[in-house]
Amino acid sequence: MQLRPDQVTFCDKILAALRPPPHSVLAVAPTGSGKTVCFSSLTKAWVDRDLFTRVMILVHRRELIQQVSACLTQFGVEHGIIAPTYPNQKARRVQVASVQTLVRRLADYAPPDYLVIDEAHHAITTSSWGHIFRAWPDAQRLGVTATPERLSGEGLRSMFSTLVMGPSVQSLMEINALSSYRLFAPPVQHADRVARSMGDYTRRDLAQVMDTRTITGDAVQHYQRLATGKRAMVFCVSVAHAESVALQFTTAGFAASSIDGTMTREARASILASFASGATQVLTSCDLVSEGFDLPAVEVAILLRPTQSLALHLQQVGRALRPYPGKDAAILLDHAGNTARHGLPDDARVWSLDGKVMRRTLEGDRDPGLKVCPNCYAAVAPACAVCPECQHAFMAIRSITTVEGTLTEVDLQAQRQAARAQQGATTSLEGLISLGKSRGYRNPYVWAKHVWESRQGRVRWADRSTVS
């Protein structure tokens, strides 16, 4: 396999950040940018350079085990797999391990030189990941993710010491490494109730108006009108909701299936194979296909789950942004109004190991709470219907109400031009900070600092590789 130039640059940044050891690096690149390809390439380089080097790659889902294993095979890297039903090949220097299985078999394996963590935003110090990290404190640690914060907004500084940024969504679209897109979203509702800042709606107040347990417009009718016949993934609020939506599509004459973590491995594989072949046109799910689902043929993302989590939103829209022959542009049907909360998929974002800036104010802002899975004790976001660690289905099911309405296409060019003009008209650091806050940026102070310094000629945005 040959890496693209942007992937080569990304790998070089990672290698530089890992020297000298010991070190722990979190590498961030968009969904669909090829993070698995990058760490597989690094793994090959590590084991080829030294006959004694050991690499352990941690994943949290069986589907990810298969994807990582296939990529390593393409690079010619012999490896074992640590998961139920797989043969014991612990003599091999590279292992792909289910976190849940490895934590029970730690004594059987020598400490690795490199510990790679896929979908690293799931890593929690008090869970299986933390137990593994403490068992092997001297391993060079590399985490990869598209969204370096947990669903609660909490950062990952407790697990990693350095943040390395890969290419942006916009730059990947420019080289056709990601697909362009058309976005359809609800028109702004009750605009008279939303405060304005510098002539634009404030993101926080807009989110409060939009944050209702409703979705706008009929998903089946919009699919028929805007994307009929294209392969679509539908993101729902619960398993029951996903099953209901699949039935609605089936009743309308479309081949649709629902998939969830309570199904057997064989049943899930059969549904995914049918979807990959095109026999199934519409696939509905709650959390199972939000991440780690690699099927470039997906042409449509239908958002029926309102969320305040930027990480979850980007993981979902990213499912449709992979390029594929015949895909002119992905279609994003945002019935849930998440774009109003989180911005466009290719907006420039400044990430931090500290995650979302948590705050409490007199206006009533509150830190997101957490709930604990009774099966594996993982701390997860309150809105999770299925535990992302063990696939336990929570009993509580959020209700969702559909209200009448029609999605309208978002004029992406006009939005970008307006945003650039607004930023250019802001001539002070304090004004940039206020602008970042009004746009709902995760780290408005960090964003404003980088914009301000780039104007002063001290930092070039394209050269920035770390944010701390």
C-alpha positions in Angstrom: 0.0 0.0 0.0 1.2 3.5 -0.8 0.4 6.4 1.6 -0.9 9.7 0.3 1.4 12.7 0.9 -0.8 14.0 3.7 -0.6 10.6 5.4 3.2 10.6 5.1 3.3 14.0 6.7 0.9 12.8 9.5 3.1 9.8 10.2 6.2 11.9 10.3 4.6 14.2 12.9 3.6 11.2 15.0 7.2 9.8 14.9 8.6 13.2 15.8 6.3 13.5 18.8 7.2 10.0 20.0 10.9 10.9 20.3 12.5 10.6 22.7 10.7 7.8 24.7 8.8 7.4 26.8 5.9 9.4 25.5 2.1 9.2 24.9 0.7 10.8 21.7 -2.9 11.4 20.6 -3.1 11.6 16.8 -6.2 13.3 15.4 -7.4 13.1 11.8 -10.9 13.2 10.4 -13.2 10.2 9.9 -12.2 8.6 6.6 -8.7 10.1 6.4 -7.0 6.7 6.8 -5.9 6.6 10.4 -5.9 2.7 10.3 -3.7 2.8 7.2 -1.3 5.3 9.0 -0.8 3.3 12.2 -0.5 0.0 10.2 2.3 1.6 8.2 4.0 2.8 11.4 3.6 -0.7 12.8 5.3 -2.2 9.7 8.2 0.3 10.0 8.6 -0.4 13.7 8.8 -4.2 13.4 10.9 -4.1 10.2 13.5 -1.8 11.9 14.0 -4.0 15.0 13.6 -7.8 15.2 12.6 -7.5 18.9 10.0 -4.8 18.7 6.5 -5.7 19.9 3.3 -3.8 19.0 -0.1 -4.2 20.7 -3.1 -2.6 18.9 -6.2 -2.1 21.1 -9.7 -2.0 19.7 -13.1 -2.1 21.3 -15.3 -3.9 18.7 -15.1 -7.1 16.8 -15.7 -5.2 13.5 -12.7 -3.1 14.2 -10.6 -6.2 14.8 -11.4 -7.4 11.4 -10.7 -4.0 9.7 -7.3 -3.6 11.5 -6.3 -7.1 10.7 -7.1 -6.7 7.0 -5.1 -3.5 6.8 -2.1 -5.1 8.5 -2.3 -8.0 6.1 -2.2 -5.5 3.2 1.0 -4.2 4.6 2.4 -7.7 4.9 2.5 -7.5 8.7 2.1 -10.9 10.4 0.0 -10.6 13.5 -2.1 -12.4 16.0 -5.6 -11.6 17.3 -6.5 -11.6 20.9 -10.3 -12.1 21.0 -12.7 -15.0 21.7 -12.8 -17.8 19.0 -9.4 -16.7 17.5 -6.5 -19.1 17.7 -3.7 -18.3 20.1 -0.7 -16.8 18.2 1.0 -15.0 21.1 4.4 -15.6 19.7 3.8 -13.0 17.0 5.3 -9.6 17.7 2.2 -7.7 16.5 -1.1 -8.4 18.1 -4.6 -6.9 17.5 -6.5 -7.1 20.8 -10.0 -6.7 22.0 -9.6 -4.5 25.1 -12.2 -6.6 27.0 -10.3 -9.8 26.2 -6.7 -8.6 26.7 -7.4 -7.2 30.2 -8.2 -10.8 31.3 -5.1 -12.2 29.6 -2.4 -9.6 30.4 -0.2 -12.1 32.2 0.1 -14.2 29.0 1.8 -11.4 27.0 5.1 -9.7 27.2 5.0 -5.9 27.6 4.9 -4.2 24.1 7.3 -1.5 23.0 4.4 0.3 21.3 0.8 0.4 22.4 -1.7 1.7 19.7 -5.2 2.6 20.8 -7.8 2.8 18.0 -10.8 5.1 18.6 -8.9 6.5 21.5 -11.7 8.8 22.7 -13.1 5.7 24.4 -10.0 5.4 26.7 -10.9 5.9 30.3 -8.4 5.7 33.2 -10.9 3.8 35.4 -11.8 1.2 32.8 -10.0 -1.7 31.0 -7.9 0.8 29.0 -6.5 2.3 32.2 -5.7 -1.1 33.7 -3.7 -2.0 30.6 -1.9 1.3 30.6 -0.9 0.8 34.2 0.3 -2.7 33.5 2.6 -1.5 30.7 3.7 2.0 31.8 6.9 1.9 29.7 5.2 1.3 26.3 5.2 4.1 23.8 1.5 5.0 23.6 -0.2 6.1 20.4 -3.9 6.9 20.3 -5.8 7.7 17.2 -9.2 9.3 16.8 -11.2 11.7 14.7 -12.7 13.4 17.8 -10.3 13.8 20.8 -12.9 14.1 23.4 -15.4 11.8 25.0 -19.1 12.1 24.3 -19.4 14.0 27.6 -17.0 16.6 26.3 -14.2 15.5 28.7 -10.7 15.7 27.3 -8.0 13.0 27.2 -5.1 14.7 29.0 -5.1 12.0 31.7 -4.2 9.4 29.0 -2.0 11.4 26.6 0.6 14.1 26.9 0.9 15.4 23.3 -1.7 16.2 20.6 -0.7 15.8 16.9 -3.0 17.2 14.3 -3.5 15.6 10.9 -5.0 17.1 7.8 -8.3 19.0 8.0 -11.6 17.9 6.5 -11.5 20.8 4.0 -7.9 19.9 2.8 -8.9 16.3 2.3 -12.0 17.3 0.3 -9.7 19.5 -1.9 -7.6 16.5 -2.9 -10.7 14.2 -3.2 -9.6 12.1 -0.3 -13.0 12.9 1.2 -16.3 13.5 -0.6 -17.9 16.8 -1.0 -21.4 17.0 0.4 -24.9 18.6 0.1 -26.5 19.4 3.4 -30.3 19.7 4.1 -31.3 20.9 7.5 -34.3 22.5 9.2 -34.8 26.3 8.7 -34.0 28.3 11.9 -37.0 27.9 14.2 -38.3 30.7 16.5 -35.5 33.0 15.4 -37.0 35.9 17.3 -36.2 34.0 20.5 -32.5 33.7 19.7 -30.0 36.3 20.8 -27.6 37.7 18.2 -23.9 38.5 18.5 -22.2 40.7 15.8 -25.3 40.2 13.6 -25.2 36.4 13.8 -27.2 34.0 16.0 -25.3 32.9 19.1 -24.7 29.2 18.9 -25.6 28.6 22.6 -29.0 30.3 22.4 -29.7 28.7 19.0 -28.9 25.3 20.5 -31.3 25.9 23.4 -34.1 26.6 20.9 -33.3 23.6 18.8 -32.6 21.2 21.7 -36.0 19.6 21.8 -36.8 15.9 21.5 -38.2 16.4 18.0 -37.0 15.8 14.5 -38.2 18.0 11.6 -39.8 16.4 8.6 -40.6 12.8 7.5 -37.4 10.8 6.9 -38.9 8.5 4.4 -40.4 11.3 2.3 -37.2 13.3 2.3 -35.2 10.2 1.3 -37.6 9.6 -1.6 -37.4 13.2 -2.7 -33.6 13.8 -2.3 -31.8 10.5 -2.3 -34.0 7.6 -3.5 -32.1 4.5 -4.4 -28.9 5.6 -2.7 -27.4 3.7 0.2 -28.3 5.5 3.4 -27.4 5.1 7.1 -29.9 6.4 9.6 -28.8 7.4 13.1 -31.5 6.9 15.7 -32.0 7.6 19.4 -32.5 4.0 20.5 -32.8 0.4 19.3 -36.6 0.6 19.4 -36.5 3.9 17.4 -34.1 2.3 14.8 -36.4 -0.7 14.4 -39.4 1.6 14.0 -37.7 3.7 11.3 -36.6 0.6 9.4 -40.2 -0.6 9.4 -41.3 2.7 8.0 -38.8 2.5 5.1 -39.8 -1.1 4.5 -43.5 -0.2 4.4 -42.7 2.5 1.8 -41.1 -0.1 -0.4 -37.4 0.2 0.4 -35.1 -2.6 1.5 -34.2 -1.6 5.0 -32.8 -3.3 8.1 -32.0 -2.3 11.7 -28.8 -3.4 13.3 -27.8 -3.3 17.0 -25.4 -4.7 19.5 -27.8 -7.3 20.9 -27.7 -9.3 17.7 -25.4 -12.2 17.2 -22.2 -11.7 15.3 -23.5 -13.7 12.4 -26.7 -11.7 12.2 -24.8 -8.4 12.1 -22.4 -9.7 9.5 -25.2 -10.8 7.3 -27.0 -7.4 7.5 -23.8 -5.5 6.8 -22.9 -7.8 3.8 -26.4 -7.1 2.4 -25.9 -3.4 2.8 -22.5 -3.5 1.3 -23.7 -5.3 -1.8 -26.6 -2.9 -2.3 -29.3 -5.4 -1.7 -30.2 -3.4 1.5 -30.7 0.3 0.7 -31.3 1.7 4.2 -29.5 0.7 7.4 -30.8 2.0 10.7 -29.0 1.9 14.1 -28.5 3.7 17.4 -24.7 3.7 18.2 -23.4 0.6 16.5 -22.5 2.3 13.2 -21.5 5.7 14.6 -17.8 4.9 14.4 -15.4 2.3 13.1 -17.8 1.4 10.3 -15.8 1.5 7.0 -18.0 1.3 4.0 -17.2 4.0 1.4 -20.3 3.2 -0.6 -22.5 5.0 1.9 -24.0 7.9 0.1 -26.5 9.3 2.5 -26.4 10.1 6.3 -29.8 10.6 7.8 -29.6 12.2 11.3 -32.6 11.5 13.5 -30.8 11.8 16.8 -30.5 15.2 18.4 -27.2 15.4 20.2 -25.1 18.0 22.1 -22.0 15.9 21.5 -19.8 17.3 18.7 -17.8 14.0 18.7 -20.9 11.9 18.0 -22.1 14.3 15.4 -18.8 14.3 13.4 -18.5 10.5 13.7 -22.0 10.1 12.2 -21.7 12.6 9.3 -18.2 11.2 8.6 -19.8 7.8 7.6 -20.9 9.3 4.3 -17.9 11.4 3.4 -15.6 8.6 2.2 -15.1 8.9 -1.6 -16.4 6.2 -3.8 -16.7 5.7 -7.6 -19.9 7.3 -8.8 -20.4 9.4 -5.6 -20.6 13.0 -6.8 -21.4 14.3 -3.3 -22.6 12.8 -0.1 -26.1 13.8 1.0 -26.6 14.8 4.7 -30.2 14.9 5.8 -30.1 16.6 9.2 -33.6 16.2 10.6 -32.3 16.6 14.1 -30.9 20.1 13.7 -27.4 19.0 14.8 -25.7 21.3 12.2 -27.2 24.3 14.1 -25.5 23.0 17.2 -22.1 22.0 15.9 -21.5 23.7 12.5 -20.6 22.3 9.1 -18.6 19.0 8.8 -15.6 20.9 7.2 -15.5 23.8 9.6 -12.0 24.5 10.9 -11.8 23.2 14.5 -9.1 23.6 17.1 -8.9 20.6 19.4 -7.3 20.3 22.8 -6.4 17.5 25.2 -8.6 19.4 27.7 -11.7 18.7 25.6 -14.7 21.0 25.7 -14.4 24.0 27.9 -16.7 23.2 30.8 -18.4 26.0 32.6 -21.2 26.9 34.9 -22.9 30.3 34.6 -25.8 32.1 36.1 -27.7 31.4 32.9 -27.9 27.8 33.9 -25.1 26.1 31.8 -24.4 22.7 33.4 -21.6 20.1 32.9 -22.9 17.0 31.1 -23.6 14.2 33.5 -22.7 10.5 33.1 -24.3 7.2 33.7 -22.6 3.9 34.5 -23.3 0.7 32.5 -24.5 -2.0 35.0 -22.8 -4.7 32.9 -19.2 -3.4 32.4 -19.3 -0.3 34.6 -18.1 2.0 31.9 -19.0 5.7 32.3 -21.0 6.8 29.2 -23.1 9.8 28.1 -26.6 10.0 29.5 -28.1 9.8 26.0 -26.4 6.4 25.1 -29.0 3.7 24.5 -26.3 1.0 24.0 -23.1 0.8 26.0 -20.2 1.5 23.5 -17.9 -0.8 25.5 -19.9 -4.0 25.9 -23.1 -3.4 23.8 -25.4 -3.6 26.8 -28.8 -2.1 25.9 -30.0 0.3 28.6 -33.6 -0.1 29.6 -34.5 3.6 29.5 -35.4 4.6 25.9 -35.6 8.2 24.9 -38.8 9.1 23.1 -38.7 11.1 19.9 -41.4 13.1 18.2 -41.6 14.0 14.5 -43.0 17.4 13.6 -44.1 18.5 10.2 -41.5 20.4 8.2 -39.3 20.4 5.1 -35.5 20.4 5.1 -33.9 23.1 3.0 -30.5 22.9 1.3 -27.9 24.9 3.2 -25.9 27.4 1.0 -22.5 26.2 2.0 -20.6 28.8 0.0 -22.6 31.7 1.4 -22.1 30.4 4.9 -18.3 30.1 4.5 -18.0 33.6 2.9 -20.0 35.1 5.7 -17.9 33.4 8.3 -14.7 34.6 6.7 -16.0 38.1 6.4 -17.1 38.1 10.0 -13.7 36.8 11.2 -11.8 39.3 9.0 -13.8 42.2 10.5 -12.8 41.3 14.0 -9.7 43.3 14.7 -8.8 42.5 18.4 -8.0 39.4 20.3 -10.9 40.0 22.7 -13.2 40.2 19.7 -11.9 36.9 18.3 -12.5 35.3 21.7 -16.1 36.6 21.7 -16.6 35.4 18.2 -15.3 31.9 19.1 -17.8 31.8 22.0 -20.7 33.0 19.9 -19.9 30.2 17.3 -19.9 27.6 20.1 -16.2 26.6 19.6 -15.0 24.0 22.0 -11.9 26.1 22.9 -12.6 29.7 21.9 -9.5 31.0 23.7 -7.2 28.6 22.0 -8.8 29.2 18.6 -8.6 33.0 19.0 -5.0 32.8 20.1 -4.0 30.9 17.0 -5.9 33.2 14.6 -4.4 36.2 16.3 -0.8 34.8 16.2 -1.2 33.8 12.6 -2.1 37.4 11.7 1.0 38.7 13.5 3.2 36.3 11.5 4.4 34.3 14.4 2.6 31.0 13.6 1.5 29.7 10.2 -1.8 27.6 10.6 -0.6 25.0 8.2 2.5 24.3 10.3 0.7 23.9 13.6 1.0 20.3 14.8 0.1 20.5 18.5 -2.4 22.2 20.7 -2.0 22.1 24.5 
